Amino acid sequence: MRDKHSLFMAEGRKSVADTIGYFEPEAIIAVKGADIPDSWLSADCFFDVTPERMAKISTLSTPPEVLAVYRILNSNGKIPPPKADELYLLLDEVQDPGNLGTIIRTAHWFGIKRIYCSQTTADLYNPKTVQSTMGSLGRVDVIYCDLKELIEANPEMPVYGTLLNGENIYKAPLGNHGFIIMGNEGRGISEALRRKVTSPLLIPPYDAKDHSESLNVAIATAVTLSQFRSHLS
């Protein structure tokens, strides 16, 4: 549906409520008798279905009472340039849709207005991504592009990245603008982008002798953004 018709679904009352003002609905589908807002019921694209039919439409193991089918926003292939005074996330091959959705939600919380993703990062409109954003989809601009070209086109922007040889993030000087690269779940930041990092950072474990192999990329993003924003408070 996403590739062929440029459509995606938001499932559940909260997901629909949080996205309906940001995307154009092609259909609002609810189980017959569901208690939903009158504005949804009166929409020209409203349809009511049986619980059995909803179970066939939904991608969730427990089908919701309502879902919406939206048209994907058309970016016209244009890559908006970064502003010199803002922070941006760059996601390098983040594979898990749940991680991507959680990162978008986290970015929204910390006031990040745009995320640039590598072409191999998970699909923004994957059902798991949409569900994991918890309503932040549409609040954060997500652009897929060549990250190396983006960095090279903006040489004035500091480039931060979480690397094992980085400076302790709790002691490092952090700015209020630049690119923050978060890497793949298993491999971290790719070699091509590592070479572009001007300010390597490390999130150190509390106990250097006893810790897990690594942090989940969404958790690492939350820790990193929290530290950047704490410098502005």
MARKE-565637 format. One record per residue: residue number from 1; x, y, z of N, C-alpha, C in turn. Coordinates in nm, 4 decimals. Each point is the difference from the previous one (the first is absolute). Layout:
<pts>
  pos       n.x       n.y       n.z      ca.x      ca.y      ca.z       c.x       c.y       c.z
  NUM         X         Y         Z         X         Y         Z         X         Y         Z
...
</pts>
This chain:
<pts>
  pos       n.x       n.y       n.z      ca.x      ca.y      ca.z       c.x       c.y       c.z
    1    0.0830   -0.1203    0.0000   -0.0830    0.1203    0.0000    0.0868    0.1258    0.0000
    2    0.1106   -0.0017    0.0785    0.0848    0.1188    0.0075    0.0653    0.0280   -0.1347
    3    0.0571   -0.1039   -0.0618    0.0738    0.0209   -0.1240   -0.0919    0.0201   -0.1197
    4   -0.1047   -0.0792   -0.0077   -0.0865    0.0032   -0.1176   -0.0931    0.1200   -0.0010
    5   -0.0577    0.0326    0.1176   -0.1023    0.1044    0.0057    0.0421    0.1231    0.0790
    6    0.1215    0.0009    0.0562    0.0485    0.1114    0.0830   -0.0940    0.0278    0.1164
    7   -0.0390   -0.1098    0.0678   -0.0897    0.0101    0.1151    0.0620   -0.0735    0.1181
    8   -0.0401    0.0411    0.1211    0.0420   -0.0715    0.1199   -0.1118    0.0051    0.1033
    9    0.0097   -0.0860    0.1021   -0.1037   -0.0081    0.1026    0.0506    0.0472    0.1345
   10   -0.0896    0.0649    0.0748    0.0218    0.0298    0.1418   -0.1112   -0.0725    0.0754
   11    0.0369   -0.0863    0.0924   -0.0976   -0.0871    0.0647   -0.0189    0.0342    0.1470
   12   -0.1268    0.0078    0.0406   -0.0333    0.0297    0.1382   -0.0463    0.1438    0.0164
   13   -0.0840    0.0228    0.1008   -0.0591    0.1320    0.0222    0.1060    0.1098    0.0151
   14    0.1025   -0.0259    0.0818    0.1014    0.1026    0.0236    0.0803    0.0304   -0.1259
   15    0.0399   -0.1038   -0.0724    0.0774    0.0213   -0.1218   -0.0792    0.0807   -0.1026
   16   -0.1286   -0.0301   -0.0118   -0.0838    0.0742   -0.0942   -0.0161    0.1439    0.0468
   17   -0.0284    0.0191    0.1278   -0.0206    0.1348    0.0537    0.1248    0.0862   -0.0167
   18    0.1168   -0.0617    0.0166    0.1250    0.0757   -0.0051    0.0498    0.0272   -0.1413
   19   -0.0513   -0.0722   -0.0981    0.0495    0.0164   -0.1370   -0.1007    0.0638   -0.0949
   20   -0.1254    0.0049    0.0388   -0.1038    0.0406   -0.0947    0.0144    0.1458   -0.0439
   21    0.0656    0.0819    0.0804    0.0199    0.1386   -0.0395    0.1246    0.0231   -0.0830
   22    0.0809   -0.1047   -0.0197    0.1269    0.0150   -0.0701    0.0037   -0.0706   -0.1350
   23   -0.0917   -0.0941   -0.0220   -0.0033   -0.0751   -0.1245   -0.1421    0.0003   -0.0568
   24   -0.0071   -0.0179   -0.1298   -0.1293   -0.0022   -0.0695   -0.0602   -0.1403    0.0070
   25   -0.1160   -0.0165    0.0686   -0.0580   -0.1342    0.0106   -0.0688   -0.0440   -0.1289
   26    0.0308   -0.1218   -0.0404   -0.0703   -0.0613   -0.1122   -0.1179   -0.0825    0.0510
   27    0.0128   -0.0490    0.1222   -0.1086   -0.0774    0.0613    0.0162    0.0020    0.1512
   28   -0.1117    0.0118    0.0700   -0.0056   -0.0200    0.1448   -0.0914   -0.1198    0.0204
   29    0.0543   -0.1049    0.0579   -0.0725   -0.1266    0.0117   -0.0185   -0.0350    0.1466
   30   -0.1238   -0.0248    0.0405   -0.0279   -0.0307    0.1401   -0.0913   -0.1209    0.0107
   31    0.0140   -0.0711    0.1086   -0.0920   -0.1105    0.0296   -0.1387    0.0581    0.0265
   32   -0.1022   -0.0629   -0.0517   -0.1372    0.0488    0.0184   -0.0311    0.0179    0.1477
   33   -0.0526    0.1184    0.0322   -0.0372    0.0281    0.1382    0.1105    0.0565    0.0853
   34    0.1206    0.0161   -0.0572    0.1122    0.0537    0.0772   -0.0270    0.1452    0.0378
   35    0.0405    0.0377    0.1181   -0.0191    0.1369    0.0488    0.1156    0.0861   -0.0494
   36   -0.0217    0.0705   -0.1090    0.1040    0.0845   -0.0584   -0.0568    0.1397   -0.0242
   37    0.0856    0.1001   -0.0171   -0.0467    0.1378   -0.0178   -0.0951    0.0161   -0.1181
   38   -0.0960    0.0888    0.0151   -0.0982    0.0260   -0.1060    0.0675    0.0463   -0.1287
   39    0.1106    0.0749    0.0144    0.0673    0.0510   -0.1199    0.0556   -0.1134   -0.0855
   40    0.0364   -0.1108    0.0645    0.0463   -0.1155   -0.0755   -0.1185   -0.0710   -0.0651
   41   -0.1092   -0.0125    0.0755   -0.1191   -0.0691   -0.0513   -0.0589    0.0715   -0.1218
   42    0.0092    0.1331   -0.0001   -0.0623    0.0778   -0.1072    0.0915    0.0206   -0.1204
   43    0.1215   -0.0475    0.0086    0.0938    0.0171   -0.1114   -0.0467   -0.0792   -0.1223
   44    0.0219    0.0559   -0.1170   -0.0404   -0.0667   -0.1245    0.0707   -0.1336   -0.0189
   45    0.1169   -0.0135    0.0613    0.0789   -0.1220   -0.0182   -0.0189   -0.0986    0.1159
   46   -0.1071    0.0174    0.0802   -0.0227   -0.0897    0.1136   -0.0691   -0.1290   -0.0441
   47    0.0451   -0.1118    0.0561   -0.0608   -0.1305   -0.0250   -0.0087   -0.0760    0.1312
   48   -0.1117   -0.0675    0.0224   -0.0068   -0.0878    0.1168   -0.0005   -0.1457   -0.0463
   49    0.0656   -0.0844    0.0803    0.0181   -0.1396   -0.0377   -0.0268   -0.0892    0.1206
   50   -0.0134   -0.1269   -0.0252   -0.0170   -0.0964    0.1086    0.1347   -0.0244    0.0689
   51   -0.0010   -0.0497    0.1238    0.1269   -0.0337    0.0657    0.0824   -0.0992   -0.0806
   52   -0.0669   -0.0927   -0.0670    0.0707   -0.1001   -0.0798    0.0725    0.0656   -0.1183
   53   -0.0689    0.0975   -0.0624    0.0615    0.0701   -0.1116    0.1179    0.0852    0.0466
   54   -0.0138    0.0643    0.1162    0.1080    0.0816    0.0539    0.1234   -0.0862    0.0279
   55   -0.0232   -0.1225    0.0480    0.1117   -0.0906    0.0287    0.0779   -0.0322   -0.1266
   56   -0.0680   -0.0045   -0.1154    0.0676   -0.0281   -0.1258    0.0759    0.1219   -0.0528
   57   -0.0516    0.1193    0.0314    0.0637    0.1231   -0.0478    0.1215    0.0346    0.0842
   58   -0.0117   -0.0160    0.1307    0.1033    0.0444    0.0929    0.1271   -0.0841   -0.0096
   59    0.1124    0.0629    0.0308    0.1280   -0.0704    0.0078    0.0327   -0.0407    0.1435
   60   -0.0829    0.0406    0.0965    0.0271   -0.0264    0.1409   -0.0577   -0.1333    0.0444
   61    0.0635   -0.0630    0.0979   -0.0505   -0.1274    0.0511   -0.1333    0.0182    0.0714
   62   -0.0187    0.1153    0.0625   -0.1299    0.0364    0.0584   -0.0540    0.1162   -0.0807
   63   -0.0963   -0.0245   -0.0892   -0.0485    0.1053   -0.0897   -0.0601    0.1174    0.0780
   64    0.0214    0.1221   -0.0473   -0.0547    0.1181    0.0665   -0.1466    0.0213   -0.0367
   65   -0.0646    0.0929    0.0692   -0.1373    0.0361   -0.0344   -0.0050    0.0936   -0.1200
   66    0.1106    0.0710   -0.0227    0.0025    0.0957   -0.1105    0.1421    0.0092   -0.0564
   67    0.0073    0.0224   -0.1296    0.1276    0.0278   -0.0661   -0.0253    0.0981   -0.1126
   68    0.1068    0.0636   -0.0435   -0.0099    0.0937   -0.1117    0.1023   -0.0367   -0.1060
   69   -0.0384    0.0173   -0.1238    0.0898   -0.0189   -0.1134    0.0322    0.1392   -0.0540
   70    0.1281    0.0322   -0.0038    0.0426    0.1339   -0.0398    0.0827   -0.0035   -0.1272
   71    0.0013    0.1141   -0.0686    0.0874    0.0151   -0.1150    0.1365    0.0469    0.0489
   72    0.1052   -0.0642   -0.0522    0.1360    0.0361    0.0361    0.0329    0.1372   -0.0568
   73    0.0609    0.0837    0.0832    0.0379    0.1341   -0.0439    0.1045   -0.0082   -0.1100
   74   -0.0172    0.0807   -0.1020    0.0907    0.0005   -0.1140    0.1076    0.1064    0.0198
   75    0.1252   -0.0436    0.0105    0.1094    0.0953    0.0215    0.0542    0.0574   -0.1306
   76   -0.0476   -0.0486   -0.1127    0.0452    0.0437   -0.1322    0.1495   -0.0220   -0.0215
   77    0.0574   -0.0896    0.0817    0.1410   -0.0325   -0.0169    0.0955    0.1082    0.0478
   78   -0.0519    0.1090    0.0543    0.0857    0.1094    0.0450    0.0508   -0.0272    0.1420
   79    0.1265    0.0288    0.0233    0.0605   -0.0179    0.1314    0.0189    0.1379    0.0629
   80   -0.0803    0.0340    0.0999    0.0129    0.1323    0.0614    0.1345    0.0139    0.0704
   81    0.0693    0.1113   -0.0210    0.1311    0.0184    0.0627   -0.0141    0.0256    0.1498
   82    0.1001   -0.0380    0.0776   -0.0051    0.0273    0.1435    0.0231    0.1477    0.0292
   83   -0.0545    0.0456    0.1116    0.0283    0.1352    0.0470    0.1250   -0.0050    0.0874
   84    0.0802    0.1021   -0.0079    0.1298   -0.0005    0.0677   -0.0113    0.0038    0.1515
   85   -0.1174    0.0358    0.0534   -0.0136    0.0157    0.1453   -0.0862   -0.1086    0.0644
   86   -0.0183   -0.1138   -0.0675   -0.0846   -0.1050    0.0552    0.0737   -0.1335    0.0061
   87   -0.0519   -0.0884    0.0865    0.0510   -0.1369    0.0105   -0.0822   -0.0922   -0.0879
   88    0.0666   -0.0960   -0.0629   -0.0675   -0.0976   -0.0840    0.0517   -0.1398    0.0316
   89   -0.0893   -0.0976   -0.0046    0.0404   -0.1391    0.0101    0.0260   -0.0550   -0.1394
   90    0.1055   -0.0799   -0.0132    0.0284   -0.0735   -0.1224   -0.0011   -0.1482    0.0358
   91   -0.0895   -0.0765   -0.0592   -0.0125   -0.1423    0.0300    0.0651   -0.0819   -0.1107
   92    0.1041   -0.0721    0.0379    0.0803   -0.0752   -0.0955   -0.0352   -0.1488    0.0063
   93   -0.0867   -0.0440   -0.0896   -0.0388   -0.1406   -0.0128   -0.0653   -0.0559    0.1265
   94   -0.0844    0.0773    0.0649   -0.0806   -0.0530    0.1112   -0.1049   -0.0932   -0.0609
   95    0.0067   -0.1273    0.0345   -0.0770   -0.1027   -0.0708   -0.1363   -0.0310    0.0605
   96   -0.0114    0.0108    0.1308   -0.1235   -0.0417    0.0653   -0.1050    0.1107   -0.0036
   97   -0.1182   -0.0268   -0.0570   -0.1045    0.1031   -0.0067   -0.0424    0.0512    0.1375
   98    0.0018   -0.0894    0.0992   -0.0344    0.0422    0.1353    0.1000    0.1000    0.0546
   99    0.1282   -0.0229   -0.0265    0.1027    0.0952    0.0411   -0.0189    0.1342   -0.0696
  100   -0.0287   -0.0039   -0.1300   -0.0213    0.1240   -0.0738   -0.1169    0.0786    0.0592
  101   -0.1108   -0.0688    0.0258   -0.1162    0.0683    0.0571    0.0299    0.0605    0.1362
  102    0.0728   -0.0739    0.0827    0.0353    0.0500    0.1330    0.0945    0.1193   -0.0100
  103    0.0923   -0.0028   -0.0952    0.0909    0.1134   -0.0199   -0.0770    0.1242   -0.0429
  104   -0.0981   -0.0163   -0.0886   -0.0829    0.1140   -0.0418   -0.0751    0.0580    0.1196
  105   -0.0563   -0.0869    0.0809   -0.0703    0.0439    0.1209    0.0947    0.0741    0.0942
  106    0.1207   -0.0523    0.0164    0.1002    0.0621    0.0868    0.0449    0.1348   -0.0561
  107    0.0211    0.0064   -0.1307    0.0393    0.1256   -0.0645   -0.1061    0.1071    0.0222
  108   -0.1251   -0.0381   -0.0137   -0.1109    0.0928    0.0231    0.0050    0.0534    0.1428
  109    0.0250   -0.0869    0.0960    0.0057    0.0384    0.1419    0.1105    0.1038    0.0246
  110    0.1139   -0.0191   -0.0667    0.1156    0.0873    0.0228    0.0091    0.1145   -0.1014
  111   -0.1058    0.0220   -0.0750   -0.0055    0.1170   -0.0871    0.0828   -0.0083   -0.1263
  112    0.0319   -0.1216   -0.0445    0.0704   -0.0168   -0.1274   -0.1041    0.0060   -0.1113
  113    0.0148    0.0941   -0.0900   -0.1030    0.0233   -0.1010    0.0172   -0.0846   -0.1259
  114    0.1222   -0.0507   -0.0228    0.0212   -0.0774   -0.1236    0.1010   -0.1114    0.0242
  115   -0.0285   -0.1144   -0.0598    0.0901   -0.1145    0.0005    0.0348   -0.0328   -0.1445
  116    0.1289   -0.0159   -0.0277    0.0456   -0.0468   -0.1316    0.0365   -0.1483    0.0128
  117   -0.0558   -0.0826   -0.0864    0.0227   -0.1449    0.0043    0.0747   -0.0463   -0.1248
  118    0.0882   -0.0972    0.0174    0.0603   -0.0643   -0.1162   -0.1087   -0.0750   -0.0764
  119    0.0258   -0.0251   -0.1261   -0.0996   -0.0691   -0.0829   -0.0263   -0.1417    0.0498
  120    0.0933   -0.0558    0.0775   -0.0144   -0.1365    0.0501   -0.0586   -0.0046    0.1414
  121   -0.0418    0.1126    0.0519   -0.0676    0.0020    0.1301   -0.1427   -0.0518   -0.0182
  122   -0.0577   -0.0533    0.1062   -0.1348   -0.0588   -0.0043   -0.1026    0.0979   -0.0573
  123   -0.1071   -0.0554   -0.0532   -0.1065    0.0762   -0.0653   -0.0781    0.0826    0.1024
  124   -0.0109    0.1286   -0.0245   -0.0740    0.0902    0.0885   -0.1449   -0.0437    0.0192
  125   -0.0594   -0.0577   -0.1039   -0.1426   -0.0330    0.0042   -0.0267   -0.1481    0.0264
  126    0.1022   -0.0732    0.0393   -0.0221   -0.1373    0.0453   -0.0982    0.0037    0.1181
  127   -0.0967   -0.0915    0.0057   -0.0976    0.0033    0.1102    0.0626    0.0036    0.1386
  128    0.1113   -0.0707    0.0180    0.0669   -0.0005    0.1299    0.0622    0.1361    0.0303
  129    0.0533    0.0654   -0.1035    0.0541    0.1346    0.0185   -0.1106    0.0955    0.0415
  130   -0.1093   -0.0016   -0.0754   -0.1126    0.0894    0.0287   -0.0496   -0.0197    0.1424
  131   -0.0154   -0.1261    0.0412   -0.0499   -0.0303    0.1339    0.0980    0.0482    0.1072
  132    0.1295   -0.0156   -0.0262    0.1018    0.0338    0.0995    0.0186    0.1501    0.0177
  133   -0.0411    0.0796   -0.0977    0.0154    0.1450    0.0144   -0.0951    0.0564    0.1052
  134   -0.1042   -0.0740    0.0334   -0.0960    0.0425    0.1024   -0.0517    0.1416   -0.0267
  135   -0.0343    0.0269   -0.1247   -0.0598    0.1290   -0.0336    0.0965    0.1064   -0.0449
  136    0.1310   -0.0281    0.0015    0.0975    0.1016   -0.0412    0.0221    0.0028   -0.1509
  137   -0.0582   -0.0956   -0.0719    0.0105    0.0006   -0.1448   -0.0669    0.1264   -0.0534
  138    0.0676    0.0728   -0.0843   -0.0541    0.1251   -0.0507    0.0519    0.1209    0.0754
  139    0.0450   -0.0207    0.1236    0.0564    0.1109    0.0782    0.1479    0.0196   -0.0277
  140    0.0652   -0.1035   -0.0518    0.1424    0.0053   -0.0311    0.0163   -0.0282   -0.1494
  141    0.0722    0.0849   -0.0672    0.0259   -0.0174   -0.1426    0.1038   -0.1098   -0.0176
  142   -0.0309   -0.1025   -0.0786    0.0920   -0.1116   -0.0223    0.0350   -0.0061   -0.1486
  143    0.1280    0.0152   -0.0303    0.0478    0.0074   -0.1378    0.0995   -0.1126   -0.0259
  144   -0.0184   -0.0739   -0.1101    0.0947   -0.1046   -0.0404    0.0938    0.0584   -0.1066
  145    0.1296   -0.0187    0.0232    0.0974    0.0579   -0.0936    0.1361   -0.0664    0.0187
  146    0.0975    0.0432   -0.0781    0.1376   -0.0456    0.0147    0.0631    0.0827    0.1118
  147    0.0272   -0.0620    0.1139    0.0484    0.0740    0.1165    0.1404    0.0566   -0.0215
  148    0.0834   -0.0736   -0.0700    0.1366    0.0471   -0.0272   -0.0052    0.1276   -0.0839
  149   -0.0841    0.0009   -0.1011   -0.0143    0.1192   -0.0842   -0.0565    0.1164    0.0810
  150   -0.0945   -0.0289    0.0894   -0.0593    0.1042    0.0836    0.1073    0.0668    0.0867
  151    0.0832   -0.0805    0.0639    0.1057    0.0535    0.0866    0.1001    0.0809   -0.0820
  152    0.0392   -0.0540   -0.1146    0.0994    0.0685   -0.0829   -0.0534    0.1319   -0.0551
  153   -0.1316    0.0086   -0.0190   -0.0607    0.1230   -0.0516   -0.0156    0.1066    0.1078
  154    0.0246   -0.0387    0.1263   -0.0156    0.0937    0.1112    0.1225   -0.0061    0.0915
  155    0.1175    0.0396   -0.0517    0.1247   -0.0156    0.0750    0.0075    0.0848    0.1269
  156   -0.0880    0.0989    0.0106    0.0020    0.0850    0.1188   -0.0687   -0.0646    0.1202
  157   -0.0689   -0.1117   -0.0214   -0.0743   -0.0653    0.1075    0.0898   -0.0972    0.0764
  158    0.0068    0.0120    0.1339    0.0700   -0.1019    0.0782   -0.0676   -0.1358   -0.0193
  159    0.0772   -0.1069    0.0022   -0.0547   -0.1345   -0.0182    0.0341   -0.0831    0.1235
  160   -0.1020   -0.0340    0.0770    0.0166   -0.0827    0.1192   -0.0358   -0.1443   -0.0337
  161    0.0655   -0.0933    0.0656   -0.0322   -0.1412   -0.0193    0.0413   -0.0797    0.1213
  162   -0.0790   -0.1003    0.0365    0.0332   -0.0845    0.1151    0.0955   -0.1104   -0.0443
  163    0.1254    0.0067    0.0490    0.1046   -0.0938   -0.0376    0.0744   -0.0471    0.1252
  164    0.0576   -0.1186   -0.0073    0.0689   -0.0566    0.1160    0.1216    0.0825    0.0423
  165    0.0589    0.0725   -0.0950    0.1154    0.0830    0.0331   -0.0391    0.1456    0.0243
  166   -0.1291    0.0232    0.0240   -0.0481    0.1358    0.0185    0.0252    0.0545    0.1399
  167   -0.0234    0.1305    0.0134    0.0134    0.0669    0.1293   -0.1258   -0.0248    0.0836
  168    0.0190   -0.0177    0.1288   -0.1116   -0.0213    0.0927   -0.1065    0.1073   -0.0220
  169   -0.1198   -0.0422   -0.0388   -0.1051    0.0955   -0.0346   -0.0410    0.0871    0.1183
  170    0.0233   -0.0487    0.1231   -0.0377    0.0761    0.1186    0.1019    0.1095    0.0327
  171    0.1145   -0.0035   -0.0686    0.1040    0.1006    0.0236    0.0336    0.0796   -0.1261
  172   -0.0423   -0.0471   -0.1136    0.0354    0.0628   -0.1272   -0.0749    0.1317   -0.0203
  173    0.0631    0.0956   -0.0660   -0.0709    0.1236   -0.0367   -0.0988   -0.0299   -0.1132
  174   -0.1249    0.0336    0.0203   -0.1041   -0.0289   -0.0986   -0.0625    0.1306   -0.0476
  175   -0.0155    0.0135   -0.1284   -0.0567    0.1226   -0.0558   -0.1511   -0.0069   -0.0137
  176   -0.0577    0.1086   -0.0474   -0.1448    0.0065   -0.0202   -0.0375   -0.0139   -0.1471
  177    0.0980   -0.0415   -0.0814   -0.0290   -0.0225   -0.1415    0.0943   -0.1071   -0.0537
  178   -0.0377   -0.0585   -0.1134    0.0838   -0.1016   -0.0622   -0.0755   -0.1264   -0.0345
  179    0.0740   -0.0986   -0.0513   -0.0545   -0.1309   -0.0339    0.0383   -0.0995    0.1093
  180   -0.0946   -0.0820    0.0422    0.0269   -0.1085    0.0949   -0.0286   -0.1317   -0.0714
  181    0.1043   -0.0800   -0.0248   -0.0174   -0.1263   -0.0724   -0.0250   -0.1132    0.0987
  182   -0.1043   -0.0775   -0.0254   -0.0275   -0.1230    0.0747    0.0065   -0.1153   -0.0996
  183    0.0720   -0.1066    0.0374    0.0300   -0.1059   -0.0958   -0.0886   -0.1227    0.0074
  184    0.0339   -0.0944   -0.0825   -0.0693   -0.1284   -0.0113    0.0034   -0.0777    0.1317
  185   -0.1057   -0.0766    0.0262   -0.0129   -0.0732    0.1256    0.1164   -0.0945    0.0270
  186    0.0531   -0.0627   -0.1018    0.1064   -0.0971    0.0201    0.1388    0.0527   -0.0299
  187    0.0112    0.0841   -0.1039    0.1320    0.0441   -0.0474    0.0362    0.1421    0.0427
  188   -0.0951    0.0726    0.0519    0.0266    0.1390    0.0357    0.0053    0.0885   -0.1239
  189    0.0749    0.1076    0.0100    0.0121    0.0943   -0.1110    0.0911   -0.0588   -0.1082
  190   -0.0412    0.0113   -0.1245    0.0782   -0.0546   -0.1104    0.1355    0.0703   -0.0107
  191    0.0963   -0.0688   -0.0588    0.1361    0.0530   -0.0090    0.0036    0.1321   -0.0766
  192   -0.0792    0.0108   -0.1063    0.0004    0.1228   -0.0803   -0.0444    0.1201    0.0819
  193   -0.0971   -0.0207    0.0875   -0.0483    0.1113    0.0821    0.0862    0.0223    0.1239
  194    0.0650   -0.1062    0.0491    0.0915    0.0190    0.1135    0.1075    0.1019   -0.0349
  195    0.0449   -0.0044   -0.1232    0.1058    0.0913   -0.0426   -0.0477    0.1451   -0.0044
  196   -0.1303    0.0187    0.0022   -0.0562    0.1350   -0.0049   -0.0271    0.0568    0.1400
  197    0.0103   -0.0836    0.1023   -0.0278    0.0451    0.1366    0.1113    0.0923    0.0475
  198   -0.0370    0.1201    0.0411    0.0977    0.0962    0.0502    0.0060    0.0004    0.1526
  199   -0.1067   -0.0482    0.0641   -0.0055   -0.0029    0.1466   -0.0515   -0.1362    0.0457
  200    0.0884   -0.1007    0.0115   -0.0439   -0.1327    0.0444   -0.0389    0.0017    0.1480
  201   -0.1085   -0.0704    0.0310   -0.0521   -0.0038    0.1368   -0.0145   -0.1447    0.0456
  202    0.0129   -0.0188    0.1303   -0.0180   -0.1322    0.0595   -0.1000    0.0102    0.1153
  203   -0.0974   -0.0904    0.0018   -0.0882   -0.0141    0.1168    0.0623   -0.1096    0.0856
  204    0.0684    0.0344    0.1067    0.0725   -0.1013    0.0778   -0.0945   -0.0804    0.0883
  205    0.0273   -0.1282    0.0202   -0.0808   -0.0792    0.0936    0.0297    0.0441    0.1434
  206   -0.0959   -0.0170    0.0867    0.0194    0.0377    0.1407    0.1106   -0.0836    0.0633
  207   -0.0010   -0.1298   -0.0295    0.1015   -0.0914    0.0534    0.0833   -0.0512   -0.1172
  208    0.1230    0.0461   -0.0093    0.0844   -0.0358   -0.1136    0.0326   -0.1478   -0.0068
  209   -0.0150   -0.0726    0.1127    0.0344   -0.1422    0.0041   -0.1209   -0.0913   -0.0209
  210   -0.1198    0.0549    0.0088   -0.1195   -0.0847   -0.0082   -0.1115    0.0771   -0.0693
  211   -0.0181   -0.0249   -0.1297   -0.1031    0.0716   -0.0747   -0.0367   -0.0795   -0.1244
  212   -0.1121    0.0342   -0.0612   -0.0424   -0.0651   -0.1237    0.0919    0.0415   -0.1136
  213   -0.0097   -0.0714   -0.1117    0.0896    0.0259   -0.1128   -0.0198    0.1402   -0.0569
  214   -0.1263    0.0438   -0.0066   -0.0284    0.1324   -0.0556   -0.1402    0.0433    0.0397
  215   -0.0296    0.1282   -0.0237   -0.1339    0.0524    0.0231   -0.0838   -0.0135   -0.1266
  216   -0.1288   -0.0229    0.0167   -0.0932    0.0076   -0.1119    0.0096    0.1389   -0.0622
  217   -0.0073    0.0084   -0.1333    0.0214    0.1276   -0.0679   -0.1037    0.1047    0.0396
  218   -0.1228   -0.0417    0.0261   -0.1017    0.0971    0.0413    0.0302    0.0539    0.1395
  219    0.0469   -0.0876    0.0900    0.0377    0.0432    0.1345    0.1220    0.0924   -0.0074
  220    0.0974   -0.0366   -0.0822    0.1197    0.0831   -0.0159   -0.0364    0.1384   -0.0544
  221   -0.0970    0.0036   -0.0896   -0.0461    0.1285   -0.0535   -0.0604    0.0854    0.1106
  222   -0.0813   -0.0612    0.0855   -0.0621    0.0732    0.1091    0.1048    0.0573    0.0960
  223    0.0992   -0.0814    0.0343    0.1067    0.0458    0.0892    0.0765    0.1156   -0.0648
  224    0.0325   -0.0160   -0.1266    0.0773    0.1019   -0.0716   -0.0754    0.1326   -0.0090
  225   -0.1268   -0.0055   -0.0406   -0.0778    0.1239   -0.0136   -0.0220    0.0652    0.1363
  226   -0.0176   -0.0805    0.1015   -0.0176    0.0539    0.1347    0.1226    0.0815    0.0419
  227    0.1190   -0.0522   -0.0314    0.1222    0.0713    0.0357    0.0150    0.1304   -0.0788
  228   -0.0322   -0.0041   -0.1290    0.0077    0.1225   -0.0802   -0.0959    0.1050    0.0539
  229   -0.1223   -0.0415    0.0318   -0.0990    0.0979    0.0462    0.0300    0.0487    0.1411
  230    0.0656   -0.0823    0.0816    0.0309    0.0426    0.1371    0.0985    0.1169    0.0000
  231    0.0785    0.0129   -0.1058    0.0963    0.1099   -0.0088   -0.0695    0.1324   -0.0294
  232   -0.1269   -0.0071   -0.0404   -0.0726    0.1221   -0.0331   -0.0949    0.0438    0.1111
  233   -0.0136   -0.0850    0.1033   -0.0946    0.0310    0.1065    0.0619    0.0893    0.1057
</pts>
